[in-house]
Amino acid sequence: MKYVLVSGGVISGVGKGIIAGHVSSIKIDPYLNVDAGTMNPKEHGEVFVLSDGGEVDLDLGNYERYLNITLTRDNNITTGKIYQHVIERERKGDYLGKTVQVVPHITDAIQEWVQKVARIPVDDTNEEPDVCIIELGGTVGDMESMPFVEAMAQLRRRAGRDNFVQIHVSYVPIIHGEQKTKPTQHAIKTVRSNGMIPDLIACRCERELEASVVEKLANFCQVEPEQVIVVKDMPSIYQVPMLLEQQKLLHLVRQFLALEKVTIPQAMTQKGDRIWTQWKHLTGNDTRFHDPVTVALVGKYVELQDSYLSVVKSLEHAAMRCKRKLDIRWIDSDHLEPKMQQEDPAKFHNAWHEIVKASGILVPGGFGSRATEGMIAAATWAREHKKPYLGVCLGMQIAVIEYARNVCGIKDATSEEFNGDAANKLIMFMPEVDKTTMGASMRLGLRPTLFQPGSEFSKLRALYAGSDQILERHRHRYEVNPAYIDQLQDAGLHFVGKDEEGVRMEVVEIKDHPWFVGVQFHPEYLSRVLDPSRPYLGFVAASAGMLDQITAEYQSGAANGLSAEGIANGVAGLKVNGEF
């Protein structure tokens, strides 16, 4: 196994140069939480859900999107997981009565975890990866990172020559027009003093580094000038892989890891070449898109936009596919509520101004009752004014409540999450879910959705090429109350997709509307740059007035020149170890 360790920060897409081989990825987070499931999205950002139901750091979403792989919960290592694992072993007597210490027991456990997880297949070949990219979260030198730093230093020795390369990411600030190297010099000294040896230094900067600056960094950081990779700001994050290719990252990684000795099947090489060609064709043009599509994202956590990172990426993927310039208007749903008209009229009118101007309205997932009346008001506007609407998880539940109130006449319709004592709980707590435990207690992971008989009219189903069944990832505790289904359907709200038992509502749609779709699952978790999520693609296409064109291409299987396997992935979702 060959390892690429990225320390000091993140380079999205650092693995693009070796996409022709089998690549896995691991994220190390030095916090005590066992997983990210209980973290506040306003502080930590989005919780990303994997196919096996693991609630993990949002960076694993980046890995899956860029490398088109399917990771497991074990690909996210936290301090909490490691200590829990070691303590459980100690309680069972695995250490034979020895004093359990950070070194060697914690550091050994980290290395063993990495070595085991690195070999788990992550793509449809079901073969062991050749390379594992490890991102060491946090900052080298911080107290909480030290066991992982020591473990990675030891792993380098374990892996042996030609099997380990470290890339350290550092920021080069510009002060009064001058590019300053001191922060990077000190960062590299700190890294070296902790036993790590950066082979490549990736320098983040707003512009190209001057030749003298590169030479100075190489001299003081004890590397050759070609080992200093300049990662300047690009018009689009999706162009960073091309920049890394120009910086000869592929050539350098091949040298350090002796990749010429790795036997890669010709079919895999051809697949990599094809993906790379498609990537450059799609992403190389996105800065030249002029026709805008404006999306009003109505959420509860908009002050930290990373709370909706996968949603944003899915919108970007769809906009690139539609050749449109994406313009997201971030709207705090609290500002849409009537009370805000008295409390802060400016915020109220500005929020509604953005709603009215938007090409489409998106209500993503969330928890709790706060600001949900604003979401309901946005859904009402979208339904009544024939504005494309996409509701995801909570956003679907909002659409159901809105329809029940304003079409079915159930004026007090609400969710058990909002009011547990309400008479008409259109949304109810799922009976099998634990109400007392917070962590990993939701309906999580990859699950099937079956399109129902009579749903041939469904605009969403058409984008899945008319498939009878799809696989998407879930994260929720509440569901549509089955007692109200017939009443809602008779009034024109169609539940076109249900779970495999036919009792849990998965997809809701209004027939005579340009695009009014709600999905209980989170389709953003499976969106890929070259294979956009179908619900998001349909929403963006409808907002751009080109849904019929996009649908025709997907039904013909000619979408963006994707291979048959790419189309199939969008229809069937992804599998974990060959099983749903």
C-alpha positions as CSV (number, residue, x, y, z in Angstrom):
1,M,0.0,0.0,0.0
2,K,1.2,3.5,-0.9
3,Y,0.2,6.5,1.2
4,V,-0.1,10.2,0.4
5,L,-0.3,12.2,3.7
6,V,-1.8,15.8,3.4
7,S,-1.1,17.9,6.5
8,G,-1.6,21.5,7.5
9,G,-4.8,22.0,5.4
10,V,-6.8,20.7,2.5
11,I,-6.2,20.6,-1.2
12,S,-9.5,19.5,-2.7
13,G,-8.8,17.1,-5.5
14,V,-5.2,16.3,-4.6
15,G,-5.8,12.7,-6.0
16,K,-6.8,13.7,-9.5
17,G,-3.3,13.0,-11.0
18,I,-3.6,9.3,-10.1
19,I,-7.2,8.8,-10.9
20,A,-6.3,6.0,-13.3
21,G,-5.4,3.8,-10.3
22,H,-7.4,2.6,-7.4
23,V,-7.4,5.4,-4.8
24,S,-8.9,5.4,-1.3
25,S,-9.0,8.2,1.2
26,I,-9.0,8.6,5.0
27,K,-9.8,11.8,7.0
28,I,-8.3,12.2,10.5
29,D,-10.2,14.5,12.9
30,P,-8.5,15.2,16.2
31,Y,-11.7,15.8,18.2
32,L,-13.1,13.6,20.9
33,N,-16.5,13.0,19.3
34,V,-16.9,9.5,18.1
35,D,-18.5,10.8,14.9
36,A,-19.9,14.1,13.5
37,G,-23.6,13.2,14.0
38,T,-24.3,15.3,17.0
39,M,-22.4,18.4,16.0
40,N,-24.1,21.7,15.4
41,P,-23.9,22.5,11.7
42,K,-23.5,26.2,12.5
43,E,-20.2,25.4,14.2
44,H,-18.9,22.4,12.4
45,G,-20.5,22.6,9.0
46,E,-22.4,19.8,7.3
47,V,-22.7,16.3,8.6
48,F,-22.0,14.0,5.6
49,V,-23.7,10.6,5.4
50,L,-22.1,7.6,3.8
51,S,-23.8,4.6,2.2
52,D,-23.2,2.5,5.3
53,G,-25.0,5.1,7.5
54,G,-21.8,6.7,8.9
55,E,-22.1,10.3,9.9
56,V,-18.8,11.8,9.1
57,D,-16.8,15.0,8.4
58,L,-17.9,17.0,5.3
59,D,-14.4,16.4,3.7
60,L,-15.3,12.8,3.0
61,G,-18.0,14.2,0.8
62,N,-15.3,16.0,-1.2
63,Y,-13.4,12.8,-1.5
64,E,-16.4,10.9,-2.8
65,R,-17.4,13.6,-5.3
66,Y,-13.9,14.1,-6.7
67,L,-12.7,10.5,-6.8
68,N,-16.1,8.9,-7.5
69,I,-15.6,6.4,-4.7
70,T,-17.8,5.0,-1.9
71,L,-16.2,5.2,1.5
72,T,-17.2,3.7,4.9
73,R,-17.5,5.2,8.4
74,D,-14.1,3.8,9.2
75,N,-12.6,6.1,6.6
76,N,-13.2,8.9,9.1
77,I,-10.9,8.5,12.2
78,T,-11.5,10.6,15.3
79,T,-9.8,10.8,18.6
80,G,-13.0,9.6,20.2
81,K,-13.1,6.5,17.9
82,I,-9.4,5.6,18.6
83,Y,-9.7,6.0,22.4
84,Q,-13.0,4.1,22.5
85,H,-11.3,1.3,20.5
86,V,-8.3,1.1,22.8
87,I,-10.3,1.3,26.0
88,E,-12.6,-1.5,24.9
89,R,-9.5,-3.6,24.2
90,E,-8.1,-2.8,27.6
91,R,-11.4,-3.8,29.3
92,K,-11.3,-7.1,27.5
93,G,-7.7,-7.7,28.7
94,D,-6.1,-7.6,25.2
95,Y,-3.1,-5.7,26.6
96,L,-2.3,-8.5,29.2
97,G,-2.3,-6.2,32.2
98,K,0.2,-3.7,30.8
99,T,0.0,0.0,31.4
100,V,-1.9,1.4,28.4
101,Q,-0.3,4.6,27.1
102,V,-0.5,7.0,24.2
103,V,2.8,5.6,22.9
104,P,2.7,2.9,21.8
105,H,-0.9,1.8,22.3
106,I,-2.8,4.8,20.8
107,T,-0.3,5.4,18.1
108,D,-0.2,1.7,17.1
109,A,-4.0,1.6,17.1
110,I,-4.0,4.6,14.7
111,Q,-1.6,2.9,12.3
112,E,-3.4,-0.4,12.4
113,W,-6.7,1.4,11.7
114,V,-5.2,3.2,8.7
115,Q,-3.5,0.1,7.3
116,K,-6.7,-1.9,7.5
117,V,-9.1,0.7,6.1
118,A,-6.7,1.6,3.3
119,R,-7.2,-1.8,1.8
120,I,-11.1,-1.8,1.7
121,P,-12.4,-1.6,-1.9
122,V,-14.0,1.7,-2.7
123,D,-15.3,1.4,-6.3
124,D,-17.2,-0.9,-8.5
125,T,-14.2,-3.0,-9.3
126,N,-14.2,-4.3,-5.7
127,E,-10.4,-4.5,-5.8
128,E,-8.0,-3.3,-3.2
129,P,-6.8,0.3,-3.7
130,D,-3.3,1.0,-4.8
131,V,-3.0,4.4,-3.0
132,C,-4.5,5.9,0.1
133,I,-4.7,9.6,0.6
134,I,-4.7,10.6,4.3
135,E,-5.8,14.0,5.3
136,L,-4.5,15.0,8.8
137,G,-7.0,17.5,10.1
138,G,-6.2,20.3,12.4
139,T,-2.8,21.9,12.6
140,V,0.5,20.2,13.2
141,G,1.8,21.4,16.6
142,D,-1.7,21.5,18.3
143,M,-1.9,19.3,21.4
144,E,-4.8,17.3,20.2
145,S,-3.0,16.3,16.9
146,M,0.1,15.0,18.5
147,P,-0.8,11.3,18.8
148,F,-1.8,11.3,15.1
149,V,1.4,13.2,14.1
150,E,3.5,10.6,15.9
151,A,1.5,7.8,14.3
152,M,2.0,9.2,10.8
153,A,5.7,9.5,11.4
154,Q,5.9,5.9,12.5
155,L,3.7,4.8,9.5
156,R,6.2,6.4,7.1
157,R,8.8,4.0,8.5
158,R,6.4,1.1,8.5
159,A,5.4,1.7,4.9
160,G,9.0,1.8,3.7
161,R,10.8,3.5,0.8
162,D,8.8,4.5,-2.2
163,N,5.5,4.0,-0.4
164,F,4.9,7.2,1.5
165,V,4.8,10.9,0.4
166,Q,3.8,13.9,2.6
167,I,2.3,17.1,1.1
168,H,2.2,20.0,3.6
169,V,-0.2,22.8,2.7
170,S,0.7,26.3,3.8
171,Y,-0.6,29.8,3.1
172,V,1.6,32.5,1.6
173,P,0.1,35.9,2.5
174,I,0.5,39.0,0.4
175,I,1.2,42.1,2.6
176,H,1.5,45.5,0.8
177,G,1.9,43.6,-2.5
178,E,4.8,41.4,-1.2
179,Q,4.5,37.6,-0.9
180,K,5.7,36.6,2.6
181,T,7.5,33.3,3.2
182,K,8.0,33.4,6.9
183,P,4.7,31.7,7.9
184,T,5.6,28.8,5.6
185,Q,9.2,28.6,6.9
186,H,8.0,28.4,10.5
187,A,5.3,25.9,9.6
188,I,7.8,23.5,8.0
189,K,10.2,23.9,10.9
190,T,7.3,22.9,13.3
191,V,6.4,19.9,11.1
192,R,10.0,18.7,11.0
193,S,10.4,19.2,14.8
194,N,7.5,16.8,15.2
195,G,9.1,14.1,13.2
196,M,7.4,14.6,9.9
197,I,9.2,15.1,6.6
198,P,7.3,17.1,3.9
199,D,8.2,15.9,0.5
200,L,6.1,18.5,-1.3
201,I,5.0,21.9,-0.1
202,A,1.7,23.2,-1.5
203,C,1.6,26.9,-1.2
204,R,-1.8,28.6,-1.3
205,C,-1.8,32.1,-2.6
206,E,-4.1,34.6,-4.3
207,R,-1.8,34.7,-7.3
208,E,1.2,32.9,-8.9
209,L,4.3,32.9,-6.7
210,E,7.2,34.9,-8.0
211,A,10.3,32.8,-9.0
212,S,12.4,34.4,-6.2
213,V,9.8,33.4,-3.6
214,V,9.7,29.8,-4.8
215,E,13.5,29.7,-4.7
216,K,13.5,31.2,-1.2
217,L,11.0,28.7,0.1
218,A,12.9,25.8,-1.4
219,N,16.1,27.1,0.2
220,F,14.8,27.6,3.7
221,C,12.5,24.6,3.7
222,Q,15.2,22.2,2.4
223,V,13.5,21.0,-0.8
224,E,14.1,21.5,-4.5
225,P,12.2,24.3,-6.3
226,E,10.1,21.8,-8.2
227,Q,8.9,20.4,-4.9
228,V,7.2,23.7,-4.2
229,I,3.7,23.4,-5.7
230,V,1.9,26.8,-6.3
231,V,-1.8,26.5,-5.7
232,K,-3.1,29.9,-6.7
233,D,-6.7,31.0,-6.7
234,M,-8.7,29.8,-9.6
235,P,-11.9,31.0,-11.1
236,S,-13.5,27.7,-10.1
237,I,-12.5,25.0,-7.6
238,Y,-13.2,22.4,-10.3
239,Q,-10.2,23.8,-12.3
240,V,-7.7,23.1,-9.4
241,P,-7.0,19.6,-10.8
242,M,-5.8,21.1,-14.1
243,L,-3.7,23.6,-12.1
244,L,-2.1,20.7,-10.2
245,E,-1.4,18.9,-13.4
246,Q,0.3,22.0,-14.8
247,Q,2.4,22.1,-11.6
248,K,3.6,18.5,-12.5
249,L,2.1,17.0,-9.3
250,L,1.5,13.8,-11.2
251,H,5.1,13.5,-12.2
252,L,6.3,14.2,-8.7
253,V,3.9,11.8,-7.0
254,R,4.9,9.1,-9.5
255,Q,8.6,9.6,-8.6
256,F,8.1,9.6,-4.8
257,L,5.8,6.5,-4.9
258,A,7.5,4.7,-7.7
259,L,4.2,4.3,-9.4
260,E,5.8,3.0,-12.6
261,K,6.2,-0.2,-10.7
262,V,2.4,-0.5,-10.1
263,T,0.6,-2.6,-12.7
264,I,-2.5,-0.8,-13.8
265,P,-4.8,-2.8,-16.2
266,Q,-5.3,-1.2,-19.6
267,A,-9.0,-0.9,-19.1
268,M,-8.5,1.1,-15.9
269,T,-6.0,3.4,-17.6
270,Q,-8.5,4.0,-20.4
271,K,-11.2,4.7,-17.9
272,G,-9.0,7.2,-16.2
273,D,-8.2,8.9,-19.5
274,R,-11.8,9.1,-20.4
275,I,-12.8,10.6,-17.0
276,W,-10.0,13.1,-17.2
277,T,-11.1,14.2,-20.7
278,Q,-14.7,14.6,-19.6
279,W,-13.6,16.5,-16.5
280,K,-11.6,19.0,-18.5
281,H,-14.3,19.4,-21.1
282,L,-17.0,20.1,-18.4
283,T,-15.1,22.2,-15.9
284,G,-12.9,24.1,-18.3
285,N,-15.9,25.9,-19.7
286,D,-17.8,26.8,-16.5
287,T,-16.3,30.3,-16.2
288,R,-17.6,31.1,-19.7
289,F,-21.2,30.5,-18.8
290,H,-23.2,33.7,-19.1
291,D,-26.9,32.8,-18.7
292,P,-27.7,32.8,-15.0
293,V,-29.9,30.6,-13.0
294,T,-30.8,32.0,-9.6
295,V,-31.7,29.7,-6.7
296,A,-33.1,30.9,-3.5
297,L,-31.8,28.6,-0.8
298,V,-34.1,28.9,2.2
299,G,-32.5,27.5,5.3
300,K,-32.0,27.7,9.0
301,Y,-28.2,27.7,9.1
302,V,-27.3,30.1,6.2
303,E,-24.9,32.1,8.3
304,L,-22.4,29.2,7.9
305,Q,-22.7,28.2,4.3
306,D,-20.6,25.0,4.9
307,S,-23.8,23.7,6.7
308,Y,-25.1,23.1,3.2
309,L,-21.8,22.2,1.4
310,S,-23.1,19.1,-0.4
311,V,-26.3,21.0,-1.4
312,V,-24.2,23.7,-2.9
313,K,-21.9,21.2,-4.7
314,S,-25.0,19.4,-6.1
315,L,-26.3,22.7,-7.4
316,E,-22.9,23.5,-9.0
317,H,-22.8,20.0,-10.7
318,A,-26.3,20.6,-12.1
319,A,-25.6,24.1,-13.2
320,M,-22.4,23.0,-15.1
321,R,-24.4,20.2,-16.7
322,C,-27.0,22.8,-17.8
323,K,-24.3,25.3,-18.9
324,R,-25.7,28.0,-16.6
325,K,-24.0,30.4,-14.2
326,L,-25.2,29.5,-10.7
327,D,-26.3,32.4,-8.5
328,I,-27.3,31.2,-5.0
329,R,-29.3,33.7,-2.9
330,W,-28.9,32.7,0.8
331,I,-32.2,33.4,2.7
332,D,-32.6,32.9,6.4
333,S,-36.1,31.3,6.6
334,D,-36.6,33.2,9.9
335,H,-36.7,36.5,7.8
336,L,-39.7,35.3,5.8
337,E,-42.0,34.9,8.8
338,P,-44.7,37.6,9.5
339,K,-43.2,38.5,12.9
340,M,-40.1,39.7,11.2
341,Q,-42.2,42.4,9.4
342,Q,-42.5,44.1,12.8
343,E,-39.1,43.2,14.3
344,D,-37.0,44.1,11.3
345,P,-38.9,45.2,8.2
346,A,-35.8,45.6,6.1
347,K,-34.8,41.9,6.5
348,F,-38.4,40.8,5.9
349,H,-38.7,42.8,2.6
350,N,-35.2,41.9,1.4
351,A,-35.9,38.2,2.0
352,W,-39.1,38.2,0.1
353,H,-37.6,40.3,-2.7
354,E,-35.1,37.5,-3.3
355,I,-37.8,34.9,-3.2
356,V,-39.8,36.7,-5.9
357,K,-36.8,37.3,-8.1
358,A,-35.4,33.7,-7.9
359,S,-35.7,31.2,-10.7
360,G,-36.3,28.4,-8.2
361,I,-36.7,27.8,-4.5
362,L,-34.9,25.1,-2.5
363,V,-35.6,24.1,1.1
364,P,-32.9,21.8,2.4
365,G,-32.8,19.6,5.5
366,G,-32.7,20.8,9.1
367,F,-33.8,20.1,12.6
368,G,-36.2,21.7,15.1
369,S,-39.1,24.0,14.9
370,R,-37.3,27.3,14.6
371,A,-38.0,29.3,11.4
372,T,-40.1,26.5,9.8
373,E,-43.0,28.9,9.2
374,G,-40.8,30.9,6.9
375,M,-40.0,27.7,4.9
376,I,-43.7,26.9,4.7
377,A,-44.4,30.4,3.3
378,A,-41.7,29.9,0.7
379,A,-43.2,26.6,-0.4
380,T,-46.6,28.3,-0.7
381,W,-45.2,30.9,-3.0
382,A,-43.5,28.3,-5.1
383,R,-46.6,26.2,-5.4
384,E,-49.0,29.1,-6.1
385,H,-46.8,30.9,-8.6
386,K,-45.5,27.9,-10.5
387,K,-42.0,28.4,-9.3
388,P,-39.7,25.4,-9.4
389,Y,-39.4,24.0,-5.9
390,L,-37.2,21.3,-4.4
391,G,-37.7,20.1,-0.8
392,V,-35.1,17.8,0.7
393,C,-35.8,15.9,3.9
394,L,-37.3,18.6,6.1
395,G,-38.0,20.5,2.9
396,M,-40.2,17.6,1.7
397,Q,-42.0,17.5,5.0
398,I,-42.5,21.3,4.8
399,A,-44.2,20.8,1.3
400,V,-46.6,18.2,2.8
401,I,-47.6,20.5,5.7
402,E,-48.1,23.4,3.4
403,Y,-50.3,21.4,1.0
404,A,-52.3,20.0,3.9
405,R,-52.9,23.5,5.3
406,N,-53.6,25.5,2.2
407,V,-55.1,22.9,-0.2
408,C,-56.7,20.2,2.0
409,G,-57.9,22.7,4.6
410,I,-56.2,21.2,7.6
411,K,-55.3,24.6,9.1
412,D,-53.5,23.2,12.1
413,A,-51.4,20.7,10.1
414,T,-47.9,20.5,11.6
415,S,-45.0,18.1,12.5
416,E,-44.6,16.2,15.7
417,E,-41.1,17.7,15.7
418,F,-42.7,21.2,15.9
419,N,-45.5,20.4,18.3
420,G,-45.8,17.0,19.9
421,D,-49.3,17.7,21.3
422,A,-50.8,18.8,18.0
423,A,-54.1,17.3,16.8
424,N,-53.0,17.0,13.1
425,K,-49.5,15.7,13.0
426,L,-48.9,15.3,9.2
427,I,-45.3,14.4,10.0
428,M,-44.7,11.9,12.8
429,F,-41.7,10.4,14.6
430,M,-40.7,7.1,13.1
431,P,-41.8,4.4,15.5
432,E,-38.6,2.3,15.3
433,V,-36.2,5.3,16.1
434,D,-34.7,5.7,19.5
435,K,-36.0,8.9,21.1
436,T,-33.5,8.9,24.0
437,T,-30.1,8.5,22.2
438,M,-28.8,11.3,20.0
439,G,-25.8,9.7,18.2
440,A,-26.4,7.5,15.2
441,S,-30.1,7.0,16.1
442,M,-31.7,8.2,12.9
443,R,-32.7,6.3,9.7
444,L,-29.3,6.5,8.0
445,G,-27.5,5.3,4.9
446,L,-28.3,3.9,1.5
447,R,-31.9,2.7,1.1
448,P,-34.1,1.8,-1.8
449,T,-37.0,3.9,-3.1
450,L,-39.6,2.3,-5.4
451,F,-41.5,4.4,-7.9
452,Q,-45.2,3.6,-7.6
453,P,-47.7,2.4,-10.3
454,G,-49.3,5.4,-11.9
455,S,-46.2,7.6,-11.4
456,E,-45.3,7.5,-15.1
457,F,-46.0,11.3,-15.3
458,S,-43.3,12.0,-12.7
459,K,-40.7,14.5,-14.0
460,L,-38.2,13.1,-11.4
461,R,-38.7,9.5,-12.5
462,A,-38.0,10.5,-16.1
463,L,-34.6,11.7,-15.1
464,Y,-33.8,8.4,-13.6
465,A,-34.4,7.0,-17.1
466,G,-37.8,5.6,-16.0
467,S,-36.2,3.2,-13.5
468,D,-38.6,1.4,-11.1
469,Q,-36.1,1.6,-8.2
470,I,-33.4,3.9,-7.1
471,L,-30.9,4.0,-4.2
472,E,-30.3,7.2,-2.2
473,R,-28.8,8.0,1.2
474,H,-31.0,9.0,4.2
475,R,-30.7,10.9,7.4
476,H,-34.0,11.6,9.3
477,R,-36.1,10.8,12.3
478,Y,-39.5,11.9,11.1
479,E,-41.7,10.7,8.2
480,V,-45.1,11.5,6.6
481,N,-47.9,10.2,8.7
482,P,-49.6,7.3,6.7
483,A,-53.0,8.3,8.1
484,Y,-53.1,11.3,5.8
485,I,-51.8,9.9,2.6
486,D,-55.1,9.2,0.9
487,Q,-56.5,12.6,1.7
488,L,-53.4,14.3,0.4
489,Q,-53.3,12.2,-2.8
490,D,-57.0,12.8,-3.5
491,A,-56.2,16.5,-3.3
492,G,-53.4,16.3,-5.9
493,L,-50.2,15.7,-3.9
494,H,-48.8,12.5,-5.4
495,F,-46.5,10.2,-3.4
496,V,-44.7,8.8,-6.4
497,G,-42.0,7.0,-4.5
498,K,-42.1,4.8,-1.4
499,D,-39.8,2.5,0.5
500,E,-39.6,-1.2,-0.2
501,E,-42.5,-1.9,2.1
502,G,-44.7,0.7,0.7
503,V,-45.3,2.5,4.0
504,R,-42.7,5.2,4.1
505,M,-43.1,8.1,1.7
506,E,-39.9,8.9,-0.2
507,V,-40.9,11.2,-3.1
508,V,-43.8,13.7,-3.4
509,E,-44.7,15.6,-6.6
510,I,-47.4,17.9,-8.0
511,K,-48.4,16.9,-11.5
512,D,-49.5,20.2,-13.0
513,H,-46.4,22.2,-12.0
514,P,-43.1,23.0,-13.8
515,W,-41.2,21.2,-11.0
516,F,-42.6,20.8,-7.5
517,V,-40.7,17.8,-5.9
518,G,-40.0,16.7,-2.4
519,V,-37.6,13.9,-1.5
520,Q,-37.2,12.4,2.0
521,F,-33.7,11.2,1.1
522,H,-30.6,13.4,0.7
523,P,-29.7,13.2,-3.0
524,E,-26.8,15.6,-2.5
525,Y,-24.7,12.9,-0.9
526,L,-24.5,10.9,-4.2
527,S,-24.0,13.9,-6.6
528,R,-20.8,13.8,-8.6
529,V,-19.1,16.3,-10.8
530,L,-19.6,14.2,-13.9
531,D,-22.9,12.7,-12.8
532,P,-25.2,15.3,-11.1
533,S,-27.9,14.3,-8.7
534,R,-31.1,13.8,-10.5
535,P,-33.4,15.8,-8.1
536,Y,-31.0,18.7,-8.2
537,L,-30.4,18.5,-11.9
538,G,-34.2,18.5,-12.6
539,F,-34.7,21.4,-10.2
540,V,-31.9,23.5,-11.8
541,A,-33.0,22.5,-15.3
542,A,-36.6,23.5,-14.6
543,S,-35.4,26.8,-13.1
544,A,-33.4,27.4,-16.2
545,G,-36.3,26.6,-18.5
546,M,-34.6,23.5,-20.1
547,L,-36.1,20.5,-18.2
548,D,-37.5,18.9,-21.4
549,Q,-34.1,19.1,-23.1
550,I,-32.2,17.6,-20.2
551,T,-34.8,14.9,-19.6
552,A,-34.6,13.8,-23.2
553,E,-30.9,13.4,-23.0
554,Y,-31.0,11.3,-19.9
555,Q,-33.7,9.1,-21.3
556,S,-31.7,8.5,-24.4
557,G,-28.6,7.7,-22.3
558,A,-26.6,10.4,-24.0
559,A,-26.2,12.8,-21.0
560,N,-23.0,14.7,-21.4
561,G,-21.3,11.8,-23.1
562,L,-21.3,9.8,-19.8
563,S,-20.5,6.1,-20.1
564,A,-23.1,3.5,-19.4
565,E,-21.7,2.9,-16.0
566,G,-22.1,6.6,-15.1
567,I,-25.8,6.6,-16.2
568,A,-26.3,3.3,-14.2
569,N,-24.7,4.8,-11.1
570,G,-27.2,7.6,-11.2
571,V,-30.1,5.2,-11.5
572,A,-29.1,2.6,-9.1
573,G,-27.1,4.5,-6.5
574,L,-23.9,2.9,-5.2
575,K,-23.4,-0.3,-3.3
576,V,-21.3,-1.0,-0.2
577,N,-19.2,-4.2,-0.5
578,G,-21.6,-5.4,-3.2
579,E,-24.7,-5.1,-0.9
580,F,-27.3,-2.5,-0.6
